[in-house]
Amino acid sequence: MNIESRKRELFKEFAPRLETTSIKSKIYIGSLIAIILVGLYAFYLQMSKGQIVTGMRDNVVWGIYEVNFILLVCISYSGAFISGILHFFHSPWKTAIARIVEIITVLSLLIGPIYILLCMGRLDRLHYLFMYPRIQSPITWDIMAIITDIIACFIYLYLTFIPDFAILRDHCEERKIPKWVKKMYKTLAIGYQDTKTQRNRLHKITRTMSAMVIVLAIVAYSVLAWIFSLTLQPGWNSTIFAPYFIVGGLFSGVAFIIITMYLVRKFYKLEKYIRKAHFKVGGIILLILAMLYGYFTFTEYFSRWFSHKEIDTNLLDKLFTRYFWEFILANYVGILVPIGILFFKKFRTIKWVTIASVIALAGVWLNRYLIVIPTLETPYIPIQDTRIDYIFYSASWVEIILSIAGIAAFLLMFALIGKIVPLVPMNYILAGQSAPKTVKEKDNKEISE
């Protein structure tokens, strides 16, 4: 079969989802839009009435917004790192999962920083961060790192889309695809004709960008960790926070990718491409990262307990009293249960690997909560004779709704991207880099129902 016939065949395979929208999909998208609208109302209340509608006060100036920001940014950085590795080393696994990882990276980078803006009481002064930056502050470094990473990841994502835009441009005329979408394909393909020279040039540029996003991911997430570790706050002032955050980011990122793979495989009917072998390998990687993450977590808490510093002792007392169950769920259930599941080969199935990933992701979110909130509730100079809501933090309904709205925005944008381009890159399939050709024959036949 020649290359043009194969392109036509692939387009025919993926075209139905691009040109039609089922009733279930319309209800799903409508529900997400409704949640986002409720979130916009909550945002209006917060902007008009101020931080009083949230649980954030003088002591606890960061809440679940900051926790969501850290989690989403760490997912984006781990996605950039994993995607860069897949491209740079020509991994055959990238055929099935590369585009999913790249989309996750960009969407997380877009939504994550919004949460940190919600922590600010005066968004009307946001431009001061750029007009009068304090270069000594890690927050300034983080802003520069995030902006740089967003630009790099957008360019990287677009480069990987160009060959597919060209295929869609060349074969969409006979299909019932909206005219504006056809015009978009033509514009974004930028005259790409899939010649040998163009392929080589695009490959070199993409490989260079993949190396850049790997470095940017490590640097940017280290800078995020330094925002905490370069202070004297108990629980934050740690020399291992940068590698701890990087390992935790990879752990949560791999878990999130596995969950997304499961959902995409099921709802987009991509069992042919996202196979059981992908989940097996993902489970092994998650197991290794869980053990590393568990080691760093143990080291962090053990060193604080052993130091016997009064402020660290006060923080640990709070973790084992007020936050006892959160601590158990984050650092025992969230780490040991995934290890227990994935350690045994018979549990490395699609179902159990996904369950382990859900537990791991929830555990990381709780761990980030325990890093942020209890520390802010344990200042060096306690506030005396003040209201209980100024000492202890409790998320308000506004914060919860805006957190859910952020998830809905992520899902909506992912669904819309899936309506414009196939979630499995056609050009990788054409290049003969399909994962099913590189795994063992027995794994090729083991497609879970």
HUQUI-V666271 format. One record per residue. N is the residue number from 1. RES is the residue in one small letter. SS is DSSP state (H for helix, E for strand, - for the rest). PSI is psi in degrees with one decimal (none if undefined). D_FIRST is the distance of its C-alpha to the first C-alpha in Angstrom with 2 decimals. Layout:
N | RES | SS | PSI | D_FIRST
N | RES | SS | PSI | D_FIRST
This chain:
1 | m | - | 125.6 | 0.00
2 | n | - | 170.0 | 3.82
3 | i | H | -36.9 | 6.67
4 | e | H | -39.0 | 8.33
5 | s | H | -38.6 | 6.35
6 | r | H | -38.4 | 6.57
7 | k | H | -44.0 | 10.10
8 | r | H | -38.7 | 10.91
9 | e | H | -42.6 | 10.17
10 | l | H | -41.5 | 12.30
11 | f | H | -41.2 | 14.86
12 | k | H | -33.5 | 15.23
13 | e | H | -41.5 | 15.89
14 | f | H | -14.7 | 18.52
15 | a | H | -40.4 | 19.95
16 | p | H | -39.2 | 22.50
17 | r | H | -25.5 | 24.50
18 | l | H | -28.7 | 24.57
19 | e | H | -14.2 | 25.87
20 | t | - | 152.4 | 28.20
21 | t | - | 120.7 | 31.01
22 | s | - | 164.6 | 32.45
23 | i | H | -41.2 | 36.22
24 | k | H | -40.2 | 36.24
25 | s | H | -39.5 | 34.53
26 | k | H | -41.1 | 37.09
27 | i | H | -42.1 | 39.93
28 | y | H | -49.0 | 38.63
29 | i | H | -40.4 | 38.38
30 | g | H | -39.1 | 41.76
31 | s | H | -41.5 | 43.37
32 | l | H | -41.5 | 42.22
33 | i | H | -40.0 | 43.61
34 | a | H | -42.4 | 46.87
35 | i | H | -40.8 | 47.23
36 | i | H | -38.6 | 46.66
37 | l | H | -40.4 | 49.33
38 | v | H | -39.5 | 51.78
39 | g | H | -38.5 | 50.99
40 | l | H | -35.1 | 51.78
41 | y | H | -42.4 | 55.11
42 | a | H | -38.1 | 55.85
43 | f | H | -41.3 | 55.01
44 | y | H | -43.3 | 57.42
45 | l | H | -43.1 | 60.13
46 | q | H | -39.2 | 59.70
47 | m | H | -33.8 | 59.81
48 | s | H | -36.6 | 62.82
49 | k | H | -15.6 | 64.87
50 | g | - | -173.7 | 63.82
51 | q | H | -6.2 | 63.07
52 | i | H | -23.3 | 65.80
53 | v | H | -4.2 | 63.26
54 | t | - | 179.7 | 61.36
55 | g | - | 0.6 | 62.63
56 | m | - | 133.7 | 62.73
57 | r | - | -161.9 | 66.26
58 | d | - | -43.1 | 68.26
59 | n | - | -59.3 | 67.43
60 | v | - | 90.4 | 63.89
61 | v | - | -10.9 | 62.36
62 | w | - | 143.3 | 58.80
63 | g | - | -140.7 | 57.51
64 | i | H | -16.6 | 54.26
65 | y | H | -47.1 | 52.88
66 | e | H | -38.4 | 53.03
67 | v | H | -44.9 | 51.56
68 | n | H | -40.6 | 48.57
69 | f | H | -48.8 | 48.21
70 | i | H | -44.6 | 48.19
71 | l | H | -47.2 | 45.69
72 | l | H | -39.7 | 43.18
73 | v | H | -38.2 | 43.52
74 | c | H | -33.8 | 43.09
75 | i | H | -41.8 | 39.91
76 | s | H | -42.9 | 38.60
77 | y | H | -40.1 | 39.58
78 | s | H | -36.4 | 38.09
79 | g | H | -42.7 | 34.85
80 | a | H | -41.8 | 34.86
81 | f | H | -47.9 | 35.65
82 | i | H | -43.9 | 32.93
83 | s | H | -42.4 | 30.25
84 | g | H | -41.6 | 31.43
85 | i | H | -44.5 | 31.31
86 | l | H | -41.9 | 27.73
87 | h | H | -44.5 | 26.58
88 | f | H | -38.5 | 29.03
89 | f | - | 14.6 | 28.20
90 | h | - | 41.6 | 24.39
91 | s | - | 131.8 | 24.70
92 | p | - | -18.2 | 21.54
93 | w | - | -15.5 | 23.53
94 | k | H | -20.6 | 23.31
95 | t | H | -45.1 | 19.92
96 | a | H | -35.0 | 21.77
97 | i | H | -9.6 | 25.25
98 | a | H | -47.2 | 25.44
99 | r | H | -38.0 | 25.49
100 | i | H | -45.4 | 27.95
101 | v | H | -42.4 | 30.18
102 | e | H | -41.0 | 30.09
103 | i | H | -43.1 | 31.06
104 | i | H | -43.0 | 33.80
105 | t | H | -50.8 | 35.10
106 | v | H | -44.6 | 35.53
107 | l | H | -38.7 | 36.95
108 | s | H | -37.9 | 39.39
109 | l | H | -28.8 | 40.55
110 | l | H | -41.1 | 41.17
111 | i | H | -37.5 | 43.11
112 | g | H | -53.0 | 44.92
113 | p | H | -22.1 | 47.19
114 | i | H | -36.4 | 48.31
115 | y | H | -37.0 | 50.15
116 | i | H | -30.4 | 52.12
117 | l | H | -32.4 | 53.19
118 | l | H | -18.8 | 54.55
119 | c | - | -16.9 | 56.88
120 | m | - | 134.6 | 58.56
121 | g | - | -24.0 | 61.63
122 | r | - | 82.8 | 61.58
123 | l | H | -19.7 | 58.15
124 | d | H | -12.5 | 59.98
125 | r | H | 15.4 | 60.69
126 | l | - | -36.9 | 57.12
127 | h | - | -17.1 | 57.04
128 | y | H | -27.6 | 59.85
129 | l | H | -29.5 | 57.37
130 | f | H | -29.3 | 55.86
131 | m | H | -37.5 | 59.13
132 | y | - | 60.0 | 61.21
133 | p | - | 144.7 | 58.95
134 | r | - | 101.3 | 60.75
135 | i | - | -20.0 | 58.76
136 | q | - | -14.3 | 60.61
137 | s | - | 130.7 | 59.13
138 | p | H | -24.3 | 55.97
139 | i | H | -39.9 | 55.25
140 | t | H | -41.5 | 54.84
141 | w | H | -40.7 | 52.50
142 | d | H | -40.1 | 50.46
143 | i | H | -46.2 | 50.18
144 | m | H | -40.0 | 48.93
145 | a | H | -42.9 | 46.48
146 | i | H | -45.0 | 45.04
147 | i | H | -44.7 | 44.71
148 | t | H | -42.2 | 43.03
149 | d | H | -38.9 | 40.64
150 | i | H | -46.4 | 39.75
151 | i | H | -46.8 | 38.94
152 | a | H | -42.8 | 36.88
153 | c | H | -35.2 | 34.89
154 | f | H | -46.0 | 34.24
155 | i | H | -44.9 | 32.92
156 | y | H | -44.9 | 30.80
157 | l | H | -43.9 | 29.37
158 | y | H | -41.0 | 28.66
159 | l | H | -39.3 | 26.86
160 | t | H | -18.4 | 24.40
161 | f | H | -23.0 | 23.92
162 | i | H | -50.1 | 23.19
163 | p | H | -37.3 | 19.37
164 | d | H | -36.5 | 19.14
165 | f | H | -38.1 | 21.73
166 | a | H | -41.6 | 19.66
167 | i | H | -44.2 | 16.61
168 | l | H | -38.7 | 19.23
169 | r | H | -41.6 | 20.99
170 | d | H | -18.3 | 18.13
171 | h | H | 7.8 | 17.20
172 | c | - | -9.4 | 20.63
173 | e | - | -33.6 | 22.37
174 | e | - | -1.3 | 21.47
175 | r | - | 162.3 | 22.51
176 | k | - | 65.1 | 26.10
177 | i | - | 135.2 | 26.44
178 | p | - | 146.0 | 29.87
179 | k | H | -37.3 | 30.33
180 | w | H | -29.6 | 31.83
181 | v | H | -41.5 | 28.78
182 | k | H | -42.1 | 26.53
183 | k | H | -37.1 | 29.09
184 | m | H | -43.0 | 29.11
185 | y | H | -45.3 | 25.35
186 | k | H | -41.7 | 25.87
187 | t | H | -46.7 | 28.94
188 | l | H | -19.7 | 27.72
189 | a | - | -16.2 | 24.50
190 | i | - | 43.6 | 27.05
191 | g | - | 15.5 | 24.91
192 | y | - | 127.6 | 22.10
193 | q | - | 7.0 | 19.18
194 | d | - | 37.5 | 17.16
195 | t | - | 165.0 | 18.12
196 | k | H | -41.1 | 18.66
197 | t | H | -44.8 | 22.39
198 | q | H | -41.2 | 22.24
199 | r | H | -45.8 | 20.14
200 | n | H | -42.1 | 22.67
201 | r | H | -44.7 | 25.58
202 | l | H | -38.0 | 24.58
203 | h | H | -43.6 | 23.99
204 | k | H | -43.2 | 27.46
205 | i | H | -43.9 | 29.16
206 | t | H | -39.9 | 27.71
207 | r | H | -38.6 | 28.73
208 | t | H | -44.0 | 32.16
209 | m | H | -34.7 | 32.56
210 | s | H | -38.5 | 31.61
211 | a | H | -38.4 | 34.45
212 | m | H | -43.1 | 36.77
213 | v | H | -28.1 | 36.22
214 | i | H | -48.4 | 36.91
215 | v | H | -44.5 | 40.21
216 | l | H | -38.1 | 41.06
217 | a | H | -44.2 | 40.53
218 | i | H | -46.0 | 42.98
219 | v | H | -47.7 | 45.49
220 | a | H | -40.6 | 45.43
221 | y | H | -28.9 | 45.93
222 | s | H | -41.5 | 48.65
223 | v | H | -41.1 | 50.40
224 | l | H | -40.5 | 50.25
225 | a | H | -35.7 | 51.90
226 | w | H | -24.8 | 54.55
227 | i | H | -36.0 | 55.65
228 | f | H | -50.5 | 57.08
229 | s | H | -20.2 | 57.98
230 | l | - | 9.9 | 59.91
231 | t | - | 174.1 | 62.45
232 | l | - | 11.4 | 65.38
233 | q | - | 139.3 | 64.53
234 | p | - | 137.3 | 64.76
235 | g | - | -14.8 | 61.40
236 | w | - | -36.5 | 59.66
237 | n | - | 87.6 | 61.39
238 | s | - | 139.7 | 59.19
239 | t | - | -15.2 | 57.77
240 | i | - | 10.2 | 54.69
241 | f | H | -37.9 | 53.58
242 | a | H | -55.2 | 50.77
243 | p | H | -32.2 | 48.97
244 | y | H | -43.9 | 49.96
245 | f | H | -38.7 | 48.30
246 | i | H | -46.7 | 45.15
247 | v | H | -43.3 | 44.80
248 | g | H | -37.3 | 45.70
249 | g | H | -43.7 | 43.18
250 | l | H | -39.4 | 40.35
251 | f | H | -51.1 | 41.60
252 | s | H | -35.0 | 41.64
253 | g | H | -44.9 | 38.39
254 | v | H | -40.9 | 36.44
255 | a | H | -44.1 | 38.18
256 | f | H | -39.5 | 37.26
257 | i | H | -41.7 | 33.58
258 | i | H | -43.4 | 33.50
259 | i | H | -44.0 | 35.25
260 | t | H | -40.9 | 32.84
261 | m | H | -43.2 | 29.82
262 | y | H | -46.5 | 31.47
263 | l | H | -43.0 | 32.16
264 | v | H | -42.9 | 28.78
265 | r | H | -40.2 | 27.05
266 | k | H | -47.4 | 29.39
267 | f | H | -21.6 | 29.70
268 | y | - | 4.6 | 26.18
269 | k | - | 52.5 | 24.60
270 | l | - | 32.7 | 22.55
271 | e | - | -26.2 | 23.19
272 | k | - | -28.7 | 19.52
273 | y | - | -43.4 | 19.87
274 | i | - | 102.7 | 23.65
275 | r | - | 173.5 | 24.49
276 | k | H | -34.7 | 27.72
277 | a | H | -34.7 | 27.17
278 | h | H | -40.9 | 27.46
279 | f | H | -34.7 | 30.80
280 | k | H | -49.3 | 32.00
281 | v | H | -42.1 | 31.53
282 | g | H | -38.7 | 32.97
283 | g | H | -40.1 | 35.91
284 | i | H | -43.4 | 36.66
285 | i | H | -42.3 | 36.65
286 | l | H | -37.8 | 38.86
287 | l | H | -46.6 | 41.19
288 | i | H | -44.9 | 41.68
289 | l | H | -35.1 | 42.32
290 | a | H | -40.8 | 44.69
291 | m | H | -40.7 | 46.76
292 | l | H | -44.9 | 46.92
293 | y | H | -40.4 | 47.81
294 | g | H | -39.2 | 50.42
295 | y | H | -46.7 | 51.94
296 | f | H | -40.8 | 52.29
297 | t | H | -45.5 | 53.74
298 | f | H | -44.8 | 56.25
299 | t | H | -42.0 | 57.24
300 | e | H | -48.7 | 57.79
301 | y | H | -35.7 | 60.07
302 | f | H | -42.4 | 61.81
303 | s | H | -34.7 | 62.83
304 | r | H | -39.6 | 64.32
305 | w | H | -40.7 | 66.20
306 | f | H | -26.3 | 67.52
307 | s | H | -27.4 | 68.72
308 | h | - | 24.8 | 71.31
309 | k | - | 140.0 | 71.34
310 | e | H | -43.6 | 73.06
311 | i | H | -36.2 | 70.45
312 | d | H | -36.8 | 67.59
313 | t | H | -41.1 | 69.67
314 | n | H | -40.7 | 70.18
315 | l | H | -44.9 | 66.44
316 | l | H | -37.5 | 65.68
317 | d | H | -40.4 | 68.47
318 | k | H | -40.1 | 66.86
319 | l | H | -34.0 | 63.46
320 | f | - | 3.2 | 65.09
321 | t | - | -75.9 | 67.24
322 | r | - | -35.7 | 66.03
323 | y | - | 32.8 | 62.33
324 | f | H | -51.9 | 62.51
325 | w | H | -36.2 | 59.86
326 | e | H | -39.1 | 57.48
327 | f | H | -43.5 | 57.96
328 | i | H | -45.7 | 57.28
329 | l | H | -39.5 | 54.14
330 | a | H | -45.6 | 52.75
331 | n | H | -9.5 | 53.63
332 | y | H | -61.3 | 53.81
333 | v | H | -45.8 | 51.59
334 | g | H | -17.5 | 49.04
335 | i | H | -50.5 | 48.66
336 | l | H | -36.1 | 49.88
337 | v | H | -48.0 | 48.20
338 | p | H | -38.9 | 44.62
339 | i | H | -44.4 | 45.53
340 | g | H | -37.0 | 46.92
341 | i | H | -48.5 | 43.82
342 | l | H | -14.1 | 41.21
343 | f | - | -31.5 | 43.30
344 | f | - | 128.2 | 42.59
345 | k | H | -35.7 | 39.14
346 | k | H | -18.4 | 39.34
347 | f | H | -0.2 | 39.67
348 | r | - | 57.8 | 36.50
349 | t | - | 170.3 | 34.70
350 | i | H | -45.0 | 33.13
351 | k | H | -51.4 | 36.38
352 | w | H | -33.8 | 38.85
353 | v | H | -39.4 | 37.06
354 | t | H | -41.7 | 37.01
355 | i | H | -44.1 | 40.69
356 | a | H | -36.4 | 41.60
357 | s | H | -40.6 | 39.90
358 | v | H | -44.9 | 41.89
359 | i | H | -42.6 | 45.10
360 | a | H | -44.4 | 44.35
361 | l | H | -42.7 | 43.66
362 | a | H | -39.0 | 46.84
363 | g | H | -40.3 | 48.77
364 | v | H | -40.8 | 47.74
365 | w | H | -44.6 | 48.79
366 | l | H | -37.3 | 52.15
367 | n | H | -42.7 | 52.52
368 | r | H | -36.1 | 52.12
369 | y | H | -42.9 | 54.67
370 | l | H | -23.4 | 57.08
371 | i | H | -40.3 | 56.63
372 | v | H | -56.9 | 57.50
373 | i | H | -55.6 | 60.01
374 | p | H | -35.0 | 62.49
375 | t | H | -44.4 | 62.92
376 | l | H | -23.3 | 63.86
377 | e | - | -1.3 | 66.25
378 | t | - | 69.4 | 67.93
379 | p | - | 162.7 | 69.37
380 | y | - | -37.9 | 71.76
381 | i | - | 98.7 | 74.50
382 | p | - | 145.7 | 74.37
383 | i | - | 127.7 | 75.37
384 | q | - | 148.0 | 78.58
385 | d | - | 53.7 | 79.77
386 | t | - | 170.0 | 76.77
387 | r | - | 150.1 | 74.79
388 | i | H | -33.3 | 72.42
389 | d | H | -9.3 | 69.37
390 | y | H | -18.3 | 70.01
391 | i | H | -43.9 | 69.92
392 | f | - | 146.7 | 67.10
393 | y | - | 139.5 | 63.76
394 | s | - | 122.3 | 62.34
395 | a | - | 137.1 | 59.31
396 | s | - | 170.7 | 60.16
397 | w | H | -29.2 | 58.18
398 | v | H | -45.2 | 57.19
399 | e | H | -40.3 | 55.51
400 | i | H | -44.4 | 53.78
401 | i | H | -43.1 | 52.51
402 | l | H | -32.4 | 51.23
403 | s | H | -44.5 | 49.48
404 | i | H | -37.9 | 47.75
405 | a | H | -35.1 | 46.95
406 | g | H | -41.4 | 45.18
407 | i | H | -42.3 | 42.96
408 | a | H | -39.8 | 42.31
409 | a | H | -40.4 | 41.42
410 | f | H | -49.6 | 38.90
411 | l | H | -37.7 | 37.28
412 | l | H | -47.2 | 37.34
413 | m | H | -37.0 | 35.66
414 | f | H | -44.0 | 32.99
415 | a | H | -39.6 | 32.36
416 | l | H | -38.5 | 32.27
417 | i | H | -38.8 | 29.77
418 | g | H | -17.6 | 27.56
419 | k | H | -12.4 | 27.85
420 | i | H | -40.9 | 26.65
421 | v | - | 151.2 | 23.77
422 | p | - | 143.9 | 21.68
423 | l | - | -8.5 | 23.57
424 | v | - | 118.9 | 20.52
425 | p | - | 122.0 | 19.13
426 | m | H | -34.1 | 15.60
427 | n | H | -30.3 | 15.54
428 | y | H | -37.2 | 16.46
429 | i | H | -43.3 | 13.65
430 | l | H | -32.4 | 11.19
431 | a | - | -1.2 | 13.42
432 | g | - | 22.4 | 12.89
433 | q | - | 27.5 | 16.54
434 | s | - | 135.5 | 16.43
435 | a | H | -40.2 | 19.73
436 | p | H | -21.2 | 18.66
437 | k | H | -9.1 | 17.15
438 | t | - | -9.4 | 20.54
439 | v | - | 168.5 | 23.02
440 | k | - | 153.9 | 24.33
441 | e | H | -36.2 | 22.79
442 | k | H | -32.6 | 25.90
443 | d | H | -31.1 | 25.63
444 | n | H | -31.3 | 22.06
445 | k | H | -12.4 | 23.61
446 | e | - | 71.5 | 26.63
447 | i | - | 115.3 | 25.75
448 | s | - | 143.4 | 29.12
449 | e | - | none | 29.93
